[in-house]
Amino acid sequence: MASRLLRPLRRSFSTAPAPKRREPAGEEPASGRPYIAPPLPKSARHPAAAAPVLPDFGNCREAYRSKSSAELVRSLLVFRLCSYGVLVDRHKELINLSRVLLGKWLFKKLMRMTFYGQFVAGEDQEDIKPLIRRNRAFGVGSILDYSVEEDITQEEAENKEMESCESLAGKEVAENTRREKKFRPHRRFGDRRENVFSARTYFYADESKCDQYMETFLRCIAASGGSSEDGFAAIKLTALGRPQFLLQFSEVLVKWRGFFRQLAAEQGKAGQAAVDTKLDLERLQESLARFGIATLEEITHMFTGEKIGLSGTVDLLDWNNLIDNRTKVAKLFVVPNLQTGEIEPLLQQFTEEEELQMKRMLQRMDILAKKALEKGVCLMVDAEQTYFQPAISRLTLEMQRKFNTEKPVIFNTYQCYLKDAYDNVSVDVELARRENWYFGAKLVRGAYMAQERKRAKEIGYEDPINKTYEDTNVMYHRCLDYILDEIKVNMKANVMVASHNERTVSYAMQRMHELGLHPSSKKIYFGQLLGMSDQISFPLGQAGYSVYKYVPYGPVEEVLPYLSRRAQENRGMVAGTLRERQLLWNELMRRISKGELFKPVY
């Protein structure tokens, strides 16, 4: 009865059996227990090394060497305009008025001279090449992102969301089937663009639209591979299929993980970090039999059949391998009811079309990963809302298992404003270590905080976000420390520090030095958005660190939603933009005083 939850999904990815886990060099065999890389004491972190020479983020000349004086003036103008709340609040009306007064040609010209020119690289793959090459000359790579979005009304967005997240078969579920509030579609929050500044949003229309998005991502991967040897491309899974699948699969994963925590509490192990929680095998088998999941004989066979529990304990990774295996993907959707102790279906059935839609999403992911591998491009899977994210992370992990065997091709994104960010990172690192594949992570603070908090409060479930910004900073550094320590003992881990926070970037460089991780190892990357925080990106690149700009591109009219978010985000990052504006002004004044205003500085 029992086997791997995602074996049917892995068949869709054609995943080969995982290799046997290799112990890190210098470690004794763990007798069945996973090796956990402990944080190194500071005294052991490269004690003989001198203090690092860190890039100077306040050196305006070095920060803007790649910029013409006209570009400096444009940046100053754009950041200044973003500081006026009334302009940002009324930007849509102002854009529409500008279109009418200026006409199409002049409007495009104005946008290219201001917001579009600041935050977008160009209209297509050919248009963006000069900027990519110029940045590369200064040590800055590119993460390409085709940033075209549908410009639809709030009502249209809500209608699309409700239609695509609600199963026809779901309406036939028995009334006593318990669906979590968090994982039900809610019209009030159907427009996922609300209060989101840093991420584009896709709404499901039909399968042909998903194929169009896939083709767009394929072109993006090809462009990245054609413009540099070490490029990245970004994708979103909500663009590749019906979000109903992600919503319901997420609920299954969360409920089974909650069941594991309940069993841990019964054994007096509540509150432990997920990667450290180990359940006594005999007591676990008795609990599963008591819940009626299977007979004790069947449960005993589950563990011996999977070679799990040989050490007498079962951890979360073992547990993930024991969830019910069904022939059809839809029949994966069974969950434990913690009130009744019974296993019950999340849905009674899926329609044939819905079954096909789920398989098509997996096929599109597989096609994109194969293209990335072929072109030598790393594929960055963006994070999304918490009611989609467990499924997104699990499917991304399946791609990593298949494609990260020789090098890191697939990167998952971890949002450190989430309370469970450390558990997610540490469990995935441990799985990669056991199965001997390359772990790839992008660490971000997160893009959906205001929306997530509001949704949790109004619908009535636990807020998934850390209480304060400082808590998020602590979480970010904790996750980063764990991955950097893993890189030190196992060079198969890789991380992108995606942050505009100078303190976090400096902390990462300091830790690299303490651990003896040289920038030339190409295991630690840094990332910022195009048009923002150049005083971080370019000094890093010129100092030899692996740093990337998130490079959006697309036609002027079709990236206006993206530009809208950039304007709002800059208004929200008051302290950061004030510092950047001051540095830009200092460099402009320096060039004027030195007579270099019209001279190239690169």
N, C-alpha and C positions, 0 to 999 in steps of 0.2 A: 504493500500500500504506500509506504513512505519512500520518498526519493527526493530529488532536488526540485525546489519550486520552479526554477527557471529552466529546467531541462527542455521543455517544449520551446521556450524562447531561444535557448542556445542552439537548438536545431535550426532555427531561423537564421542565426548568425553563423551556422556551420562550425561551432566551436570545437576545437580539438580538446582531448582530455588534458587537464592541468598537469604540468610537470610536478614531480615530487619536490617538496620544499627543501631548499638548501640552507643549511645553517650558516650564519655569517662567519666570516673568517675569524679564527681565534676563539670561537665559542665552543663549549662542550655540548654534545647532543642533549636536547632538553627532555628526553624520555617521554615524548608525546606532548609535552607542554610547549606552547608557543614562546618563541624568544621575543621579549619585549625590550626594545632599546631604551635603557634608562637615560635620563638627562645627564650629560657629563658635568661633573663639578667644575667650577671655574678654574680651579687649580690645574685641572687636567686638560683644559682647552688651549692647546698650543702655548704652553707656559713660556717658552723661550722667545716667542715672537714679540716684536716691538709693537707699539701702538700703531694702529692702521692710519694711513694717510687717506682720509675720506674726501670725496669730492666736495667742493665748496658750493652749496646751493645758493649762496648770496653773491656769487661772482657774476655780475650781470654781463660782462663781456664774454665770458665763456658760455654762459647759458644761451646767449642769442647770437653766437657767431654765425649760425646758419641762416639768420634772418636778414632780409633787406630792411632798410629804414622805413620803406613804405609798409612792410609787414608789421613793424613795431608800432607804427601809427595806427594801423588797422586794429591790432590787438588792444591798444589803449582805448580806442573808440568803442569797440565791442564790449569790453569789460565794463567800461563806464556806463554804456547804455543798459547793460544787464543789472546795474546797481539801482536803476530807477524802477521801483515797484510798480508804479502806474503804467509804465511802458510794457513791462513783462506781463502784468495782469490783462492788459488790453491788446496784446500782441496780435491776436487773430484778426481783430477788427482793423488794426493798423496795416496788417499784411493785405487784407482784402481791399482796403482803401488805396494802398499803394499800387496794387494791380490795376485798379480802375484809372487812377490818375496818370500812371506812368506807361501803361501798356505792357505787353508781354516782354518785349526786348529790353526796355529800360529797367523793368522790374528785375529781370534776371541779372542784368549788369549791376544793379544796386546790391543785390544779394551776394554776388560774387565779390564785390568790394567790401562787404561787411561780414555778416554771420556765416553765409555759406563758405566764403573764402577762409574764414577762421577755423571752422569745425569740420569741414567736408573736403576730401582730397580731390574730387572731380566727379565727372558724370559716369565714366565707364572705365574698363580695364586699361585702355590706352591713355586716357586723360590723367590717371593717377600715377603713371610710371615716373614722371620727372620728380614728383615729391618723394616717392618711395626711394628713388635712387639718391636724392640729395640727403635724405635722412640717414640712409645707409652709409653714406660717406662720412657721417659724423657718429657712426656707431649705433644708430637707432634703427631697429627693425620694425616690421609692420604686422599687425593683426588685422586682416582685411574683413570688412563687414559691409555687405550691401544693405544700406539702411533705408530702403524704400518701404513705406508702410501705407496701408489703406487709410484714407482720410474719411472716416465714416462718423456718423452722429452717435451720440450716447445711446439713443434708442436702438439704432441698428446694431451697435456693439452688444447691448444687453440681449437682444433677440437672438443674435448669432451664438452667444455664449450659452444661453439656456437651451437652445436646440441641439447644440453640439455636446453638451455635458450631461444631458438627460437621455437615458436609454429608453427606447420603446419597450423593451422587455422589462426594464426596471419598474414600469408601472404595474406589472403583474405580480410584484413581490408581495408576499404575505405581509399583513399589517404589523405583525409582531417582529419582523426582521428589523434589527437595530442598525440604522445608518447614523454614523457620527455627524453632528451638525457641521463640522469643519469640512467634510467631504461631500456635502450636498451642494448642488448649484443654487446660488441665491441671486435673484434678479438685481437686488440692491447693489451687489458688487459684480454685476455682469460685465461692466466696462472696466476691464483690467488695466486701462491706461490711467485711471484716476489716481492722483497723488504718486505717480511713478515718474521720476526724472531721468533715470540712468539706464533704462532698458526699453528696447522696442517691443511691441506687442503684436501678436498674430491672432486672428480670429478665424476659426474653421468655417469654410464655405462648402467645399466638396473635395473629393479625392483628386480631381484634376488640378485644383488650386494647390494642393499639397505637392503634386508632381511639378508644378511650376516653381514652387519654392525650392524644391530639391534641385531643379535645373539651375536656379539662381545660385544656390550654394555650391554646386559643381563648378560653375563658372568662376566663383570666388576662389575656390581651391586652386583651379587652374591658373588664375591670375596671380595668386600668392606664390605658387610654384614657379611661375615664369618670371617673377620680378626679383626673387631672392632665393638663396639656398637654404635659408632657415626660417621660413615664414610660418605664420599661423593663420587660420581661418576660423571664424566664429559661427556657430549655428545654434538654433533654438529648436527643441523637440516639439513645441506646440505648433511649429510651422509644418511638421511632417506627418501629422495625423490628427484624428479626432480626439480632442482632449478628454472625452468621457473615459477612454482607456486609462490615461494617466491619473485621472481623479480616482477611479475605482481601484486601480492597482495600488495606488498610494495608500488607500484605506486598508487594503489587505495587509500590506507590509507593516504599517503602523500598528495594526491590531495584533499581529503575530509578535511584534517586538514588545508590545505592552504585555502580552501573555507571558513572554520570557521574564519580564521584570516582575510580574506577579509571582511566578514560580521562584524567582530569586528571593523575593521578600519572604516567601514561605520558608526558605532555608536560611533566613537571617542575613541576607546579603543585599538588602536594599541600600540604595545610595552610592554604590560603588560605580566607578567608571565602567562603561560597557565593555571595554577591551579587557578589563581585569576581573569581570564577574564570571565565576566558574561554578557550575552547579554539580552537586554530588549525583553521579549517574544513577545509583540505585533509587535514591529518593525521587529523582526526576521521573524515572520509569513508573514508579508507584503513582505519582501525581498525574501523569498522562493517562494511566489506566483508570484512575478515579474519575477523570473528566470524560471518559468514554471515547477517547480518540481512537483507541484500538485495545485489543486484549494485551495482557502483559507479555504473552509469548510473541505477538506481532511487534510490540514495541521493542522487545529485546532484539528481534531480528533487524529492526530499523537501524540500530546502532552498529551491530556487527556487520551488516551489509554495506554500510557506508564507511567502515573503518573509523568510526567516531567513538570517542569515549574510552580509548585504550588506556588513558591515564587515570581513569576512574572519575573524570569530570567532563562536563560539557559547557562550552562557552557560546557566545552569541554567534560566532561563525559556524560552529557545529550546528547550532539551532537552525540557522538559515538553510541548512541542507536537509532539514527534516520535514519541511512543510509539504503538504500533500501534493503528489504528482498526478496530473490528469492528462488525458489524451489531447483534449481541445484546450486552447489557450483560455477560453471563457471559463472553463471549469476549475481554473486556478482560484477563482474568486470565492473561496470559502474562508470563514473567519471564526475565531473562538468567541463565544458570547460569555463574557466574564461573570455575568449575573447567573446564568443557568448552567454554565460549565459545559455547554454543548457546542459542537461544531455545526455551523449553519451556513447556507449560501448567502452571499452578499446579493446575488441576483438569481432568480430562478432559471433564466436562460438568456442567451444572446441571440439576436437574429443572425441569419447567415451573412447578411451584409456587414453587420457589426464585427463578426468574426473575421471577415476579410479585411476590414478596415484596420484592425489591430495588426494583422500579419503584414499589411502594406507598410505600416509605420516602421516595423522592424526591418523590412526589406530596404526602405529608403535609407535608414541609418547605415545598413550594411554597405550600400552602394557608395555613400559619402565616405565612409571609413576606408574602403578599398581605394577610392580615388585619392584620398589624402596620402595613403601609404605609397601609391604609385608616383605621386608628384613630390614626395619628400616634404610634405606639409604637416604640421601638427594641427589637429582638429580640437578646438576649444568648445565644449558643450556648456552653454550659458546656464546659469541658475535661474529659477523662476519661483512662482509663489509656493508657499509651504504645502498647499494642498495638492500640488503637482509634483513637488520636488522629490519625495521618496521614490516614486516610479522613475523619474528622470535620472536620479543618481544610480538606481539599480540597473537600468538599461545601459547607462554609460559604463558602469562597471563591467557589464557583459562584453561591451565592445573592447574595453581595456584588456580583458582576459584573452580575447582573440587576437587583437592587433598590436598589443604592447609587449610582444614576446622578445623582440630583438632591440627595440628602442621605444621611447615614449612617443606614441602617435596620437593617442586620445587623452585629453585632459578633462577632468571633472572640475566643476566650480563649487567652492564651499563658501557659504555666507556666514561670516563670523558674528553677525549680530544675532544669530540664533542660539538659543540656550543649549541645543544639542550639537553644536558645531564640533566641539572637541571629540565627542563620542563618534560622530560620523567620520572625522578624519582618522582617528586612531584605529577604528575597526577596519577601515579600508586599507590603511597602510599595513596592518597586520595580515590581511588577506593577501595583498600583493606579495608580502614577504613569504608567506606559506606556500603560495603557488608559483613564486619565482617569476613574476612579470614586472614590468616597469610601471611604477606608480607615477601618475601625473596629476598635479593639482594646481588650480588657480585660487588664491585666497582673496576674497573681497570682503568688505564690510557688509554690503547688501544694498539693494535698490528699492525694496518694497516696504520699508519700515512703517511709514505712515498708513499705508493701505492695509497692511497685515494687522496692525494694532487696532485700527478702526473696525475691521471685519470681526476680529476676535471679540471685541467688546460688545458690538451690536448683536452678533449672532449668539454669543454666549459660550465660548470655549476658552481654554487657557491661552494667554498671550504667548506666542512662541519667541518673542524678541527679548533680548537682555534688557534689564531695567534702565540702565544708563549708558551714555556714550562711552564713559570710562570702562564700564563692564565689557563693552564690545571691544575696546582697545586691548584689555587684558585677555579676552578670548582670542583675538587675532594673534597676539604675541605667543599665547600658549600653543595654539595650533601650529604656528610657524616654527616655534622651538621644537615641537615634536617631529616635524618633517625634517628640519635641519639636522637634528640628532640622528634621524634615520639615514639621511644622506651620508653622514659621517661614517656610519658602520656598514652601509649598504648603498653603493652608488647607483642603485636602480630606482631611487626616488628622485623626483623632480618637482620644483615648485615655482609658480609665478607669483610674486608679491605685487598684486594689482592694487596700487594705492597712490593717492595724491597727498598722503600725510607724510611730511618730511621726517617726523619723529619715527614713524614706522619704518621708512626706508633706511634711515640711519641705524635703527636698531638691527635691521636685517644685515646690513653691512658689518656692523660690529660683531654680531654673532658668527657671521661667516669667517671673520678674522680669528675669533676665539677658537673656532673649530678647525681652523686650517683649511677652509674651503676656498680655493682661489677662484676668482671670476672666470678664468680660462677653462674651468671644469665644465662650464655650460650646463650646470645642474640647477642653478638659481637664476631666475629671470625677474625683471621688474617691468611693470606695465602702467601706462597712463593714457588718457584720452588725447587724441589729436587736438591741438589748439589750447590745451590746458597743461599747466605745470611743466612748461619747457625748462624752467630753472632746475627741475629735478632730472628730467629725461636726458638732456644733452650733456650735462656734466657727468652723469653716470656712463653714458655711451663713450665719451671721450676718455674716461678713466678705465675702460676695458670691461665694464660690466655688461651683461646681456640685458638690454632694455628694449622695450617695444612700445610703439604707439598703436592704440586702437584706432584704425583708419577707416572711417565710414566713407562710402561713395554712393553716387546715384544722381539722377537728374534733379535739377533745382526744385521744380514744383513738387516732386515726389518725396523729397527728404525734409519738407517743412515740418512734419510732426517731430522728427529727430531734432531739428534746430530749435523747436519750441522747448523741448526738454533741456537742451544745453543752456538756453537763456534762463530757465527756471533754476537749474542746478547752480549756475554761477551766482545767481542772486542769493541762493541758500548758503553758498560757501563764502561768506563775507570776508572772514579773516584771510582765507587763502587767496582770494582775488585781490584784496587790498595789498598783500605782500607782492603778488605778481605784478600788479599795476605799478607799484613803487619801483620794482626792479626794471620793468620796461621803460619807465620814465628816466631812471638813472642811466640806462644804456643809451637812450636817445640823446640825453644831455651830454653824455660823454662823447658821443660821435660828433655832436655839434661843436663842442669845445676843442676836439682834436682835428676838426676839419675832415671827418670821415663819413659825413652824412650821405654822400653820394658814391662812396667807394665800397666795393664788395668787401665783406669782412671774412670771406671764406675762400 
